[in-house]
Amino acid sequence: MKFAACLLTTAIASDLQEIAARVNALETTWKAEAPSKFQDVEDVKAFLGTILKDEEGFVPQEKEISLVPNSDIPAEFDVRTAFPDCAEVSGNIRDQSSCGSCWAFGSTEAFNDRLCIATGNKIKLSVEDTTANCGFLQCFSMGCNGGQPGKAWDWFKKHGVVTGGDYFDIGNGETCAPYSLKPCAHHVPATEKYPACPSSEYSTPSLNSCSESTYSKSYKDDKIQATDSYSLNGIEAIQADMVQFGSATAAFTVYDDFPTYKSGVYKKTSNKQLGGHAVKLLGWGTENGEDYWLVANSWNEEWGDHGTFKIARGHDECGIESQVSAGRADKTEIVA
């Protein structure tokens, strides 16, 4: 059974072209376009799956940071340019495929960026491991059926995560467990890279040993731990932490207009909720007088603005500022 964040009973418009036309007619702060990735908004639900803090079953992180002394916050910031040696890591747009594992992507990707920034290690971390093994007992999460990105950060600190690339890295033997769920297209013309999705959502993968037979380490020896895990309370705390350490993880409510985002600064134009979603915060700035957060999604590079989007900053648009998690990756240890 999915968490409540993934399935809502609200009547939802199904025509993304209609929604995009309505948004563009409003001449608001962003431009819409019916995405090729989805046939209708019902398809989007399989890509959500985050428990939001006001929902039943949410468990807060063990530590919260609110006060940030002597913080010097720039007007604009982008992790990719602020830490250019790690741009190939932080700029990598991943694809969760037809699985509600956004909570695992948003958390693992941010930890990956922070690991590179702190240590110089550019190895990819395994979203497969987080999805498969940061389960209900450890993380109050259920793999492809949804989860809690903040508890994933706690799991990184307590248990660690193995290395693992994207689906297209399978077979190169460079990491322990690449993502096994093949990227796919929902009811739209399939391509060689993005074939048709299965008729039902992918099942949660299982993983107890490295899936790459030629990888040099065992699953147990490959675990990489975070050295701290916490939630960030307040805009200044979020920004100050990102300036020092890199990307963070955010969760927010998705409305039925969001899948049509193409460019500009997103502000919801609808009250029809689809569910909770987790993403990676890359930075912030101002565009045409509109303050925004810069965000990496996990719906591949063909969605939105090359896989990213901007969302209004400063008034908790869709809850984007109220559920942010992060951690430390300095002096990262290997689990013995």
N, C-alpha and C positions, 0 to 999 in steps of 0.2 A: 504493500500500500504506500502511496506517495504521501509525503508531508503535505499539510494544508497549503503551504506556500506554492506548491506546484500545480494544484488543481483548484480552481475557483468556479463557483456555479453561476457567476454573473453572465448574463446574455452578452455575447461578444460579436461585434461586427466581423465579418469574415473577408471582406474585400479590401485588400491592402491598397489597391489602386485608388479606391474610393477614399480611403483614409488619407493617402498621400495628397490627393487633390484637395481635400478639405483643409489639410494643414497648410498647403501652399497658398490657398485662397485667403487664409488669415493673414498672410504676410507677416508672420511672427519672426522670431530670432533664428530660425533654422529652416533648412530646406528638406523636403521629404521626397522619397522615391520608392515605389514598390520594389522590394528586394527580390532578386532572383532566387535567393536561398529558400524562401518560404512561399507556399501557395496561398495561405491565409494565416490569420493570427492563431488558429488552433495548432498549427505546426510549431509555433514558437514555444509552446508550453513544454515540449520535450527538452528544450535547451535551458530551462529555468530550474529551480530547485534549491533555493536558499531560504533557510528559516530566518525570518526577520525578528528583531528584538521585541516587538509587541505581540508576537504570536505564541500560541501554546507550544511548549516544548523547547523554547529558546533557553539556552544555558549560557550565562555570561562568562567571559574569560576570567581567569583567576587574578589578573592584574590590570589596572587602568592607569593611564598617564593623562593628566590634565594640565599641570603646571609646567611651563617651559621657560626657565629663566634665561635672560640675556639672548633671546632669539633674534636673529637678523634675517627677516623673511623678504626675499626679493619679490618684485611685482610680477615677474614671470619666471617659470621654472619648468624644466623638462628633464627627467631623469636621463634620457638618452643623450642629451647634449651636456648635461652637468657632469656625467661620468662617461666620457666618450670611449674609454677602453672597454666598457661593458655594453656598448650600444647594440652589439649583435645579439646579446642576451635579452636586454630590456626591450629591444625593438622587435623581438620575435613574436608574431601573432599566431597563437595556437588555435586549435579546432577541437572543441569538446565532442563533436559529432552528436548523434541522436541519443544523448544521455544527460540526465540532470546533474552533471558533475561540475557545474560552474563554480560551486563552493570550493572544490578541489583545485580548479584551475586558478581562480583568483588568488588563493593562498599560496599554492606551490610556485606560481610564477613570480610573485612578489618576493618570496624567500629566495628564489633562484637569483633574482636581480641583486638582492642584498648580499648574498653569498659572493657573487662576483665582485661587487663594489668593495666588500670588506677584505677579501682574500686574493682577488685576481683570478680565481678559479672560474672558468667559463663553461664548465660542464653543465649539461642540462639535467634538471632534477625531474623525478618521475611523478607525473600526475597519475599515472597508473597505480603506483603504490599508495598514494593518498586516497584515491577513489576506492581501491580494493580493501585497504587495511586500516584506514582511519574510520573505523566502524562505529556501531551504536555504543558499545561499551566504552570505547576510548574517546569518541568525539560526538556522540549523540547524532550520528550521521548514518545515512543508508545508501551510500554509493550513488548509483544512477537515479535513485529515488529521492535525492536531496540531502542537504547537510548544512553544517555550520562552519563557515570559514574561520571564525575566531578560534573554535575548538581545534581546527586543523593546525593553527599556529601553536597551540598548546601541545599538540601531538608532535610537531617538529622538535620542540624542546625536550619532551620526555622520551620519545622513541626514535626520532629521526626519520628521514626519507631517503630512499636509494636514488641513484642516478637513472635517467631515462629520457629519451628524446621524444619526438613526435612520431606519428604513425609512419611517415615516410622515412624515418630513421631505422625502421625494423630491418634487421639483417646486417647492419654495418658493424655490430659487435662493440661499439664504442661506449655503451652504457648498459646498465643492468636490465632496465624494464621500460622500453619505449611504450607509448600509448597504443593499445591494441585495437581500439575502435576506429574503423575506417571512416574518414570524412565522407559525407554524402549529401545529396540534394533531395529536398522534400517536394515530391510531386511536381517538380519543374524539370525542364529538359536536362537530362544528365550529361555529364562530360566524362572523359577518361579520368580526370583528377577527382571529380566529385560525382560518382555514380549514384543511382537512386538509393534512398534510404530503405532499410528493411520495413516491412509492414507494421512492425511494432518496435518500440524503443529498445535499444540495446540493453542487455542484462549487465549488472555490475560485474566487472571482471574479478577473477581471483588471482592471487599472487602470493606464493610463499618461497619462491626461488627465482633467480634471475631468468628472465625469458630468453635472453640472448646467450646461446650456448657457448659462444666464443669469447664472452666477456671474461676478464681476468680475475674478478673478485667474486666471492659468494654474496648472496643476498645480505646475510648478517654483517659481513665485513664492509659492505658498501654503504651502510647507513651514515647519513650526514645529519648532525643535530644543529638546531638553532641554540643560541646561548641565552635567549630571553624571548618572552612572548607577552603581548599586552594589547589592550584596546586603547584607542586614542580618542579622548573626549574634548571636542572643540576644534574649530578651524585652525587656530594658531598652533595647537599641539600637533595636529596632522601635518601642517606645513613645516614646522620646525623639525619634526622627526624625519620627514622625507628629505629635507635639505641635507641632513646629516647622514642618513643611512640608505635612502633610495625609495623605491616603489612601496606602496602600501596596498592593502586589500579593503575594498568597500562593498557594501551590500545596499541594494535599493529596490524600490517597488517598480516593476515594469508595467506600463500602461499600453493599451493597444495601438497607440500611435508610435511608440518607440521603435518597433521593428522597421519602420519606414525611414528612419533617420539617414540622412546623406551628408549634410554639412551644416555648419553654423553652431549655435549654442542652444542645446535642447532645453525646452521647457514644456512640460506636459500640456496638451490641449484636450485631454480626455480624462474622464474619471473611471474608465473601465479597466480594472486591474487584471493582469494575467498571472502575476506571481512575483516571488522574490528572486533576485539575480545577484550574483557576486562577480566582481570585476577587479582589474588592477589599476590603481591610480598612478598615472605617470607624471602629473604635474598640474600646472594651472597658468592662467594668464587672463587677458582681456581682449575681446574682439568686438569691434564696433560699439564700444562702450559697455559691453556685457561681460561681467566677470564669469570665468568658467573653470571647471576642473577638466583636465585632459585625461582620458581614460582608454585603456586597452580592453577590448572585448575578446571573447574566445569563440567567435563565430566565423573564423577564418578571414583572410585579407580581402575577400570580395564583398563583405558586408560593410556598410557605413562608409567612413572616410578611411579606406585602406585598412579596415579592421579596428579603427579607433572612433571615438566620439567625444564631443565636448558637451558638458552639462552645466547648467547654471550653478554658480558658486555664491555662497553667502547667506542663503535662506533655506538650506536643507531641502533642495529640490528632490522630490521623490524619496527623501530619507537618505540621500547620498552621503551626508555628513554625520549621521547619527549612529552608524555601525561600521566603524573603521578599525581594522586590526593590523598588527605588524609584529616585528620582533627583531632580534639582533642576530647577526651571523658572524661577528668577529670571533676570532679564536675558535673557529668551528672544530668540533671534535669528531673523530670517527668512533662509532660504537664498537667496542671490542667484542 
